[in-house]
Amino acid sequence: MSQQSRPPEQSSPTGPSLSPVVEIPLHEIPSPSSPQRASSSRSPRQQPPPSPVSETTNLSRHQTAARGLNQSSQTTSIPNSNSSSDHGRPHFPSPLYNSAAHRPIPMPTSHRQSPPLSRHTFSNAMRSQANRLSTSLHQARSRSQVLRAKTSKLFHGVYRTSSQYISIILATLLFILVSYIVLTSISSHLNSPLLKISPQLGTFLLTVLSKLTDYAFGSIANKVRQKIQWGPLLAKSSNMLTFFTMGSSVGGWWKVLLHRRRPSGERIVTANSVSSWSWTPRLLGLVNILIWGIIQLPGLVFMTVLNPSTYYEAVEWTPISGGLGVFDPNLIIQGYDNAKVTDIVTRILQDPAQSIETTPIDEVCKSSRSCSALLLTGGLNNISPWPYGQTKDPALTFYIVKDAPGYQVDVSVPDEGENLQFNPEYCALYGVDLNNAFQLCIAWYRDPPQQLVARWRACTESITPSGECSQPWPINATYMTTIAYSRVLATTTYDRLTDRIRNVEGIKDHKVEIISPYHITIAIDTLLCAIGSGSTLCQGSATNALFTSQIFLGLKFRAVPQGSYNTEYLNYLRNLLVAPLFVFNNSTGSAGGTSRPFINEPQPNLRAEYYINGSLAREYRYISPEAWTIYVYVSVAAFLLIAAWIVSVWAESYPRVQTSSFPFVDYLKLRWSLEQSEEWKDDLKLVFEGEGATSDSKVITVVVDKKMARKKTQVQP
């Protein structure tokens, strides 16, 4: 058989597939006398470890008879196994013949001719080379895995450290958001998000924030508790009940707190000797219960009181005149005729366009249970220029008067035990004649003289010229009140459609206004008809005469035995004491000022305090928590966050076991870790199993901590 028909040499079936073409220089082929030839006949198991000098040199040592190589390039090419048609096995040309010329290739004279390379030798060489490549890849892969493990451990440590604070950071951000929303709702209204949404949506938003607050603070409490349990408590405590109590919940804390010293049918771990860190489990349970209760407080108090609130936004401030002027006795004139008197006396303090309730400031009044206070603003119809003009925006239906002067009156009913005696010189009779008259008395109430006390009463029979009733004065027809006057400044919002006072805020500059009984009596004499008055306004059907008769008939009706005491004529009496403030001043009263406001400009010739600013306004309705609930939320939440940050940073100084979100898995992991260590195998392992534990065992000895010189702990039934 000719040499060109010889099959190509095949590699060993066990050898790995070769890499693409490998170039082997001819000058690196060793001579036949080289000692490397002897090693080529060894079996693969007896091959010495390959030299790391050069993989190309190692291959050339087993191919010293490669005569079919191209002398021009002086290299031998090994075809790629992927191009072989024999099931992936490599094909090599005949080492002794040129396949093209079918004749031997003469070797260079500088090299001796070597015998042909056997199939077994070449297979061993390929296997050795593949083993070396596999070993190198394995070592590189091992180094990569070690580097990856170190890098992963580093990043995991950083992630683990940062993840411990994620809950606290999120809770802090939530606290800042909620505090901003609720605090701006009571301080800076226009910046509050609650002002931009409806009350219904605001209630929903506050409910969601309340639930998120509960969840956030519960989460950070669990994180901090877990840090303490698996950090300093595990490292320092020898009382395993303390360790397990920290990892329990509310039910477990109550169980530990209320358990008897020898509970029947239950097992509990106690320690005979503990370190300074082994706190009493009862105390730890109590502390956890208290913290749990405090955590519920922010979310609970947050939704305790929600008030529907209204805010009025001014559009543009412009100069105006308005407010209620100062009472001026010099403006009192006898026989003053004004059809508005009846309306003033019957409803001035009950008119929502003229007065609104406020907080009392008079100390004497505040000491009485019946004390109340009302603010008199002067009304919207006293403002110049005329505030009722049409606007382009139909929502501007409100008008704000800023820092307008006015009166505050604090009124109360004297106590029943006070036996007030009025000097006759402070009393006067009003009516058409003595048979149809009532008595009105006004005097100082107490020293110092700041408050007035007034009383009026009617008699069922005639009254003597001295002012006495022919029969005892009926109690049902006797009304008495105290009153104190103060000047104030207030920002008032009016409804332009109804003239009602919608809101009052910023009441300031309280100044006590002392008005003597004499001046009030003189002013009332011009509004009512006193006995013996010669004024034409008290004759026939004149305005003052009719109004005086109306008051008498009302009081007399209350004086009959079937009559009953009510507050209607008490209010009339208080209105009568306030009426001079509206009538006799130089801004609103017809007696001293103009009765008509100016349409396009402020009213001239007034005192400087009456020139103020006003603006059209729009209304916003929103929901807002009560102020005290906001302050409680902010203080408690801030305390919890500060405590969580401090404890978390402190706990990081102790070595801590990496835990999961499942406490039971963490306990199993702790047990498994103890079982893997021979040194610790007999220590805390027995906490989980017990030494010789059986269903009827009474006392089980457990070793708690090797650091405590193997102190003994007993598990008692």
ZIJO-V458614 format. One record per helix or strand of 2 or more residues. SS is the DSSP state (H for helix, E for strand). FROM is the first residue (numbers start at 1). LEN is the number of residues. If there is no record, write none. Layout:
ss	from	len
SS	FROM	LEN
SS	FROM	LEN
This chain:
ss	from	len
H	3	3
E	23	3
H	26	3
H	36	5
H	44	3
H	55	6
E	75	3
H	81	3
E	97	2
E	103	2
H	119	45
H	166	19
H	189	3
H	193	4
H	199	38
H	240	7
H	250	9
E	268	4
H	281	22
E	306	9
E	318	4
H	329	3
H	340	8
E	355	4
H	363	4
E	372	5
H	380	3
E	398	15
H	424	3
E	427	5
H	434	3
E	437	8
E	452	7
H	475	3
E	478	18
E	501	13
H	517	9
H	536	3
H	543	17
H	568	16
H	608	3
E	611	15
H	627	25
H	663	14
H	685	5
E	699	5
H	706	3
E	712	5
